[in-house]
Amino acid sequence: MIPAARRVVLLADSTKFGQEHFARFGDLAQVDLLITDTGLGSDDALAIEAQGTEVARA
């Protein structure tokens, strides 16, 4: 589904980052916009943005 989308937006809370999970839908590099909470550290946000994903922390 990701390759067919014009824009991919991921909404995830910060506790999902840095952990291994059973299921995976794709890579963050495939996401255009990540919306998360302020618990995501600045270093992590910069690393994600370096992959080409816009990060919005609210």
mmCIF file as gemmi writes it, N, C-alpha and C atoms, coordinates in Angstrom:
data_model
loop_
_atom_site.group_PDB
_atom_site.id
_atom_site.type_symbol
_atom_site.label_atom_id
_atom_site.label_alt_id
_atom_site.label_comp_id
_atom_site.label_asym_id
_atom_site.label_entity_id
_atom_site.label_seq_id
_atom_site.pdbx_PDB_ins_code
_atom_site.Cartn_x
_atom_site.Cartn_y
_atom_site.Cartn_z
_atom_site.occupancy
_atom_site.B_iso_or_equiv
_atom_site.pdbx_formal_charge
_atom_site.auth_seq_id
_atom_site.auth_asym_id
_atom_site.pdbx_PDB_model_num
ATOM 1 N N . MET Axp A 1 ? 0.817 -1.195 0 1 0 ? 1 A 1
ATOM 2 C CA . MET Axp A 1 ? 0 0 0 1 0 ? 1 A 1
ATOM 3 C C . MET Axp A 1 ? 0.861 1.259 0 1 0 ? 1 A 1
ATOM 4 N N . ILE Axp A 2 ? 1.994 1.231 0.67 1 0 ? 2 A 1
ATOM 5 C CA . ILE Axp A 2 ? 2.842 2.416 0.724 1 0 ? 2 A 1
ATOM 6 C C . ILE Axp A 2 ? 3.262 2.885 -0.67 1 0 ? 2 A 1
ATOM 7 N N . PRO Axp A 3 ? 3.719 1.982 -1.554 1 0 ? 3 A 1
ATOM 8 C CA . PRO Axp A 3 ? 4.135 2.46 -2.876 1 0 ? 3 A 1
ATOM 9 C C . PRO Axp A 3 ? 3.003 3.103 -3.688 1 0 ? 3 A 1
ATOM 10 N N . ALA Axp A 4 ? 1.76 2.763 -3.391 1 0 ? 4 A 1
ATOM 11 C CA . ALA Axp A 4 ? 0.628 3.312 -4.127 1 0 ? 4 A 1
ATOM 12 C C . ALA Axp A 4 ? 0.171 4.666 -3.587 1 0 ? 4 A 1
ATOM 13 N N . ALA Axp A 5 ? 0.651 5.049 -2.418 1 0 ? 5 A 1
ATOM 14 C CA . ALA Axp A 5 ? 0.19 6.289 -1.781 1 0 ? 5 A 1
ATOM 15 C C . ALA Axp A 5 ? 0.914 7.51 -2.337 1 0 ? 5 A 1
ATOM 16 N N . ARG Axp A 6 ? 0.191 8.622 -2.414 1 0 ? 6 A 1
ATOM 17 C CA . ARG Axp A 6 ? 0.808 9.894 -2.79 1 0 ? 6 A 1
ATOM 18 C C . ARG Axp A 6 ? 1.577 10.485 -1.622 1 0 ? 6 A 1
ATOM 19 N N . ARG Axp A 7 ? 1.081 10.261 -0.412 1 0 ? 7 A 1
ATOM 20 C CA . ARG Axp A 7 ? 1.722 10.778 0.805 1 0 ? 7 A 1
ATOM 21 C C . ARG Axp A 7 ? 1.476 9.777 1.923 1 0 ? 7 A 1
ATOM 22 N N . VAL Axp A 8 ? 2.523 9.476 2.676 1 0 ? 8 A 1
ATOM 23 C CA . VAL Axp A 8 ? 2.425 8.515 3.777 1 0 ? 8 A 1
ATOM 24 C C . VAL Axp A 8 ? 2.635 9.272 5.083 1 0 ? 8 A 1
ATOM 25 N N . VAL Axp A 9 ? 1.646 9.193 5.974 1 0 ? 9 A 1
ATOM 26 C CA . VAL Axp A 9 ? 1.704 9.859 7.267 1 0 ? 9 A 1
ATOM 27 C C . VAL Axp A 9 ? 1.607 8.783 8.348 1 0 ? 9 A 1
ATOM 28 N N . LEU Axp A 10 ? 2.526 8.82 9.291 1 0 ? 10 A 1
ATOM 29 C CA . LEU Axp A 10 ? 2.54 7.859 10.396 1 0 ? 10 A 1
ATOM 30 C C . LEU Axp A 10 ? 2.292 8.608 11.692 1 0 ? 10 A 1
ATOM 31 N N . LEU Axp A 11 ? 1.323 8.133 12.463 1 0 ? 11 A 1
ATOM 32 C CA . LEU Axp A 11 ? 1.024 8.685 13.779 1 0 ? 11 A 1
ATOM 33 C C . LEU Axp A 11 ? 1.435 7.63 14.792 1 0 ? 11 A 1
ATOM 34 N N . ALA Axp A 12 ? 2.455 7.927 15.598 1 0 ? 12 A 1
ATOM 35 C CA . ALA Axp A 12 ? 2.958 6.962 16.581 1 0 ? 12 A 1
ATOM 36 C C . ALA Axp A 12 ? 3.493 7.695 17.803 1 0 ? 12 A 1
ATOM 37 N N . ASP Axp A 13 ? 3.21 7.152 18.99 1 0 ? 13 A 1
ATOM 38 C CA . ASP Axp A 13 ? 3.761 7.79 20.183 1 0 ? 13 A 1
ATOM 39 C C . ASP Axp A 13 ? 5.235 7.41 20.328 1 0 ? 13 A 1
ATOM 40 N N . SER Axp A 14 ? 5.962 8.206 21.076 1 0 ? 14 A 1
ATOM 41 C CA . SER Axp A 14 ? 7.415 8.083 21.164 1 0 ? 14 A 1
ATOM 42 C C . SER Axp A 14 ? 7.878 6.77 21.783 1 0 ? 14 A 1
ATOM 43 N N . THR Axp A 15 ? 7.027 6.076 22.514 1 0 ? 15 A 1
ATOM 44 C CA . THR Axp A 15 ? 7.442 4.818 23.131 1 0 ? 15 A 1
ATOM 45 C C . THR Axp A 15 ? 7.642 3.709 22.106 1 0 ? 15 A 1
ATOM 46 N N . LYS Axp A 16 ? 7.224 3.914 20.874 1 0 ? 16 A 1
ATOM 47 C CA . LYS Axp A 16 ? 7.365 2.898 19.829 1 0 ? 16 A 1
ATOM 48 C C . LYS Axp A 16 ? 8.762 2.884 19.212 1 0 ? 16 A 1
ATOM 49 N N . PHE Axp A 17 ? 9.562 3.906 19.445 1 0 ? 17 A 1
ATOM 50 C CA . PHE Axp A 17 ? 10.872 4.022 18.814 1 0 ? 17 A 1
ATOM 51 C C . PHE Axp A 17 ? 11.947 3.38 19.673 1 0 ? 17 A 1
ATOM 52 N N . GLY Axp A 18 ? 12.908 2.738 19.001 1 0 ? 18 A 1
ATOM 53 C CA . GLY Axp A 18 ? 14.027 2.115 19.692 1 0 ? 18 A 1
ATOM 54 C C . GLY Axp A 18 ? 13.711 0.753 20.268 1 0 ? 18 A 1
ATOM 55 N N . GLN Axp A 19 ? 12.614 0.136 19.839 1 0 ? 19 A 1
ATOM 56 C CA . GLN Axp A 19 ? 12.22 -1.174 20.335 1 0 ? 19 A 1
ATOM 57 C C . GLN Axp A 19 ? 11.982 -2.123 19.168 1 0 ? 19 A 1
ATOM 58 N N . GLU Axp A 20 ? 12.165 -3.399 19.412 1 0 ? 20 A 1
ATOM 59 C CA . GLU Axp A 20 ? 11.845 -4.432 18.424 1 0 ? 20 A 1
ATOM 60 C C . GLU Axp A 20 ? 10.375 -4.796 18.578 1 0 ? 20 A 1
ATOM 61 N N . HIS Axp A 21 ? 9.687 -4.981 17.456 1 0 ? 21 A 1
ATOM 62 C CA . HIS Axp A 21 ? 8.278 -5.35 17.479 1 0 ? 21 A 1
ATOM 63 C C . HIS Axp A 21 ? 8.045 -6.552 16.584 1 0 ? 21 A 1
ATOM 64 N N . PHE Axp A 22 ? 6.982 -7.278 16.832 1 0 ? 22 A 1
ATOM 65 C CA . PHE Axp A 22 ? 6.663 -8.486 16.09 1 0 ? 22 A 1
ATOM 66 C C . PHE Axp A 22 ? 6.33 -8.191 14.626 1 0 ? 22 A 1
ATOM 67 N N . ALA Axp A 23 ? 5.558 -7.162 14.399 1 0 ? 23 A 1
ATOM 68 C CA . ALA Axp A 23 ? 5.111 -6.836 13.039 1 0 ? 23 A 1
ATOM 69 C C . ALA Axp A 23 ? 5.773 -5.547 12.556 1 0 ? 23 A 1
ATOM 70 N N . ARG Axp A 24 ? 5.966 -5.466 11.24 1 0 ? 24 A 1
ATOM 71 C CA . ARG Axp A 24 ? 6.578 -4.273 10.65 1 0 ? 24 A 1
ATOM 72 C C . ARG Axp A 24 ? 5.89 -4.006 9.311 1 0 ? 24 A 1
ATOM 73 N N . PHE Axp A 25 ? 5.55 -2.751 9.071 1 0 ? 25 A 1
ATOM 74 C CA . PHE Axp A 25 ? 4.856 -2.419 7.825 1 0 ? 25 A 1
ATOM 75 C C . PHE Axp A 25 ? 5.793 -1.836 6.786 1 0 ? 25 A 1
ATOM 76 N N . GLY Axp A 26 ? 6.923 -1.291 7.207 1 0 ? 26 A 1
ATOM 77 C CA . GLY Axp A 26 ? 7.849 -0.667 6.268 1 0 ? 26 A 1
ATOM 78 C C . GLY Axp A 26 ? 8.937 0.079 7.01 1 0 ? 26 A 1
ATOM 79 N N . ASP Axp A 27 ? 9.721 0.863 6.279 1 0 ? 27 A 1
ATOM 80 C CA . ASP Axp A 27 ? 10.805 1.649 6.859 1 0 ? 27 A 1
ATOM 81 C C . ASP Axp A 27 ? 10.381 3.101 7.034 1 0 ? 27 A 1
ATOM 82 N N . LEU Axp A 28 ? 10.983 3.776 8.007 1 0 ? 28 A 1
ATOM 83 C CA . LEU Axp A 28 ? 10.679 5.195 8.205 1 0 ? 28 A 1
ATOM 84 C C . LEU Axp A 28 ? 11.047 6.026 6.984 1 0 ? 28 A 1
ATOM 85 N N . ALA Axp A 29 ? 12.005 5.559 6.209 1 0 ? 29 A 1
ATOM 86 C CA . ALA Axp A 29 ? 12.386 6.287 4.994 1 0 ? 29 A 1
ATOM 87 C C . ALA Axp A 29 ? 11.242 6.333 3.978 1 0 ? 29 A 1
ATOM 88 N N . GLN Axp A 30 ? 10.255 5.457 4.125 1 0 ? 30 A 1
ATOM 89 C CA . GLN Axp A 30 ? 9.092 5.447 3.237 1 0 ? 30 A 1
ATOM 90 C C . GLN Axp A 30 ? 7.989 6.388 3.701 1 0 ? 30 A 1
ATOM 91 N N . VAL Axp A 31 ? 8.162 6.972 4.88 1 0 ? 31 A 1
ATOM 92 C CA . VAL Axp A 31 ? 7.145 7.84 5.477 1 0 ? 31 A 1
ATOM 93 C C . VAL Axp A 31 ? 7.48 9.293 5.155 1 0 ? 31 A 1
ATOM 94 N N . ASP Axp A 32 ? 6.491 10.039 4.704 1 0 ? 32 A 1
ATOM 95 C CA . ASP Axp A 32 ? 6.678 11.46 4.395 1 0 ? 32 A 1
ATOM 96 C C . ASP Axp A 32 ? 6.602 12.323 5.646 1 0 ? 32 A 1
ATOM 97 N N . LEU Axp A 33 ? 5.676 11.992 6.54 1 0 ? 33 A 1
ATOM 98 C CA . LEU Axp A 33 ? 5.456 12.793 7.745 1 0 ? 33 A 1
ATOM 99 C C . LEU Axp A 33 ? 5.227 11.868 8.927 1 0 ? 33 A 1
ATOM 100 N N . LEU Axp A 34 ? 5.993 12.067 9.987 1 0 ? 34 A 1
ATOM 101 C CA . LEU Axp A 34 ? 5.81 11.356 11.245 1 0 ? 34 A 1
ATOM 102 C C . LEU Axp A 34 ? 5.249 12.342 12.249 1 0 ? 34 A 1
ATOM 103 N N . ILE Axp A 35 ? 4.106 12.009 12.838 1 0 ? 35 A 1
ATOM 104 C CA . ILE Axp A 35 ? 3.51 12.821 13.891 1 0 ? 35 A 1
ATOM 105 C C . ILE Axp A 35 ? 3.651 12.026 15.186 1 0 ? 35 A 1
ATOM 106 N N . THR Axp A 36 ? 4.291 12.629 16.181 1 0 ? 36 A 1
ATOM 107 C CA . THR Axp A 36 ? 4.523 11.949 17.452 1 0 ? 36 A 1
ATOM 108 C C . THR Axp A 36 ? 4.452 12.955 18.587 1 0 ? 36 A 1
ATOM 109 N N . ASP Axp A 37 ? 4.679 12.46 19.8 1 0 ? 37 A 1
ATOM 110 C CA . ASP Axp A 37 ? 4.626 13.353 20.958 1 0 ? 37 A 1
ATOM 111 C C . ASP Axp A 37 ? 6.016 13.903 21.274 1 0 ? 37 A 1
ATOM 112 N N . THR Axp A 38 ? 6.084 14.776 22.265 1 0 ? 38 A 1
ATOM 113 C CA . THR Axp A 38 ? 7.344 15.44 22.607 1 0 ? 38 A 1
ATOM 114 C C . THR Axp A 38 ? 8.318 14.52 23.333 1 0 ? 38 A 1
ATOM 115 N N . GLY Axp A 39 ? 7.933 13.278 23.582 1 0 ? 39 A 1
ATOM 116 C CA . GLY Axp A 39 ? 8.834 12.322 24.211 1 0 ? 39 A 1
ATOM 117 C C . GLY Axp A 39 ? 9.945 11.851 23.287 1 0 ? 39 A 1
ATOM 118 N N . LEU Axp A 40 ? 9.795 12.076 21.991 1 0 ? 40 A 1
ATOM 119 C CA . LEU Axp A 40 ? 10.844 11.719 21.035 1 0 ? 40 A 1
ATOM 120 C C . LEU Axp A 40 ? 11.972 12.731 21.166 1 0 ? 40 A 1
ATOM 121 N N . GLY Axp A 41 ? 13.166 12.25 21.451 1 0 ? 41 A 1
ATOM 122 C CA . GLY Axp A 41 ? 14.306 13.132 21.661 1 0 ? 41 A 1
ATOM 123 C C . GLY Axp A 41 ? 14.725 13.867 20.401 1 0 ? 41 A 1
ATOM 124 N N . SER Axp A 42 ? 15.389 14.983 20.585 1 0 ? 42 A 1
ATOM 125 C CA . SER Axp A 42 ? 15.842 15.798 19.457 1 0 ? 42 A 1
ATOM 126 C C . SER Axp A 42 ? 16.819 15.034 18.568 1 0 ? 42 A 1
ATOM 127 N N . ASP Axp A 43 ? 17.719 14.258 19.167 1 0 ? 43 A 1
ATOM 128 C CA . ASP Axp A 43 ? 18.672 13.48 18.376 1 0 ? 43 A 1
ATOM 129 C C . ASP Axp A 43 ? 17.959 12.465 17.494 1 0 ? 43 A 1
ATOM 130 N N . ASP Axp A 44 ? 16.942 11.794 18.055 1 0 ? 44 A 1
ATOM 131 C CA . ASP Axp A 44 ? 16.173 10.819 17.281 1 0 ? 44 A 1
ATOM 132 C C . ASP Axp A 44 ? 15.397 11.51 16.158 1 0 ? 44 A 1
ATOM 133 N N . ALA Axp A 45 ? 14.813 12.657 16.466 1 0 ? 45 A 1
ATOM 134 C CA . ALA Axp A 45 ? 14.069 13.4 15.453 1 0 ? 45 A 1
ATOM 135 C C . ALA Axp A 45 ? 14.981 13.831 14.306 1 0 ? 45 A 1
ATOM 136 N N . LEU Axp A 46 ? 16.176 14.294 14.636 1 0 ? 46 A 1
ATOM 137 C CA . LEU Axp A 46 ? 17.134 14.696 13.595 1 0 ? 46 A 1
ATOM 138 C C . LEU Axp A 46 ? 17.57 13.519 12.743 1 0 ? 46 A 1
ATOM 139 N N . ALA Axp A 47 ? 17.761 12.354 13.367 1 0 ? 47 A 1
ATOM 140 C CA . ALA Axp A 47 ? 18.149 11.159 12.62 1 0 ? 47 A 1
ATOM 141 C C . ALA Axp A 47 ? 17.047 10.733 11.659 1 0 ? 47 A 1
ATOM 142 N N . ILE Axp A 48 ? 15.802 10.843 12.098 1 0 ? 48 A 1
ATOM 143 C CA . ILE Axp A 48 ? 14.671 10.501 11.228 1 0 ? 48 A 1
ATOM 144 C C . ILE Axp A 48 ? 14.551 11.497 10.091 1 0 ? 48 A 1
ATOM 145 N N . GLU Axp A 49 ? 14.718 12.772 10.388 1 0 ? 49 A 1
ATOM 146 C CA . GLU Axp A 49 ? 14.655 13.806 9.342 1 0 ? 49 A 1
ATOM 147 C C . GLU Axp A 49 ? 15.784 13.652 8.345 1 0 ? 49 A 1
ATOM 148 N N . ALA Axp A 50 ? 16.936 13.155 8.773 1 0 ? 50 A 1
ATOM 149 C CA . ALA Axp A 50 ? 18.062 12.941 7.861 1 0 ? 50 A 1
ATOM 150 C C . ALA Axp A 50 ? 17.737 11.875 6.826 1 0 ? 50 A 1
ATOM 151 N N . GLN Axp A 51 ? 16.769 11.019 7.125 1 0 ? 51 A 1
ATOM 152 C CA . GLN Axp A 51 ? 16.324 9.979 6.177 1 0 ? 51 A 1
ATOM 153 C C . GLN Axp A 51 ? 15.282 10.527 5.197 1 0 ? 51 A 1
ATOM 154 N N . GLY Axp A 52 ? 14.903 11.791 5.372 1 0 ? 52 A 1
ATOM 155 C CA . GLY Axp A 52 ? 13.951 12.411 4.452 1 0 ? 52 A 1
ATOM 156 C C . GLY Axp A 52 ? 12.527 12.447 4.966 1 0 ? 52 A 1
ATOM 157 N N . THR Axp A 53 ? 12.307 12.111 6.234 1 0 ? 53 A 1
ATOM 158 C CA . THR Axp A 53 ? 10.979 12.118 6.82 1 0 ? 53 A 1
ATOM 159 C C . THR Axp A 53 ? 10.79 13.371 7.653 1 0 ? 53 A 1
ATOM 160 N N . GLU Axp A 54 ? 9.744 14.116 7.402 1 0 ? 54 A 1
ATOM 161 C CA . GLU Axp A 54 ? 9.411 15.292 8.208 1 0 ? 54 A 1
ATOM 162 C C . GLU Axp A 54 ? 8.877 14.819 9.554 1 0 ? 54 A 1
ATOM 163 N N . VAL Axp A 55 ? 9.284 15.452 10.643 1 0 ? 55 A 1
ATOM 164 C CA . VAL Axp A 55 ? 8.858 15.074 11.991 1 0 ? 55 A 1
ATOM 165 C C . VAL Axp A 55 ? 8.096 16.225 12.621 1 0 ? 55 A 1
ATOM 166 N N . ALA Axp A 56 ? 6.896 15.932 13.113 1 0 ? 56 A 1
ATOM 167 C CA . ALA Axp A 56 ? 6.092 16.912 13.843 1 0 ? 56 A 1
ATOM 168 C C . ALA Axp A 56 ? 5.871 16.359 15.249 1 0 ? 56 A 1
ATOM 169 N N . ARG Axp A 57 ? 6.352 17.093 16.264 1 0 ? 57 A 1
ATOM 170 C CA . ARG Axp A 57 ? 6.167 16.695 17.651 1 0 ? 57 A 1
ATOM 171 C C . ARG Axp A 57 ? 5.143 17.62 18.287 1 0 ? 57 A 1
ATOM 172 N N . ALA Axp A 58 ? 4.113 17.029 18.871 1 0 ? 58 A 1
ATOM 173 C CA . ALA Axp A 58 ? 3.04 17.834 19.467 1 0 ? 58 A 1
ATOM 174 C C . ALA Axp A 58 ? 2.785 17.405 20.897 1 0 ? 58 A 1
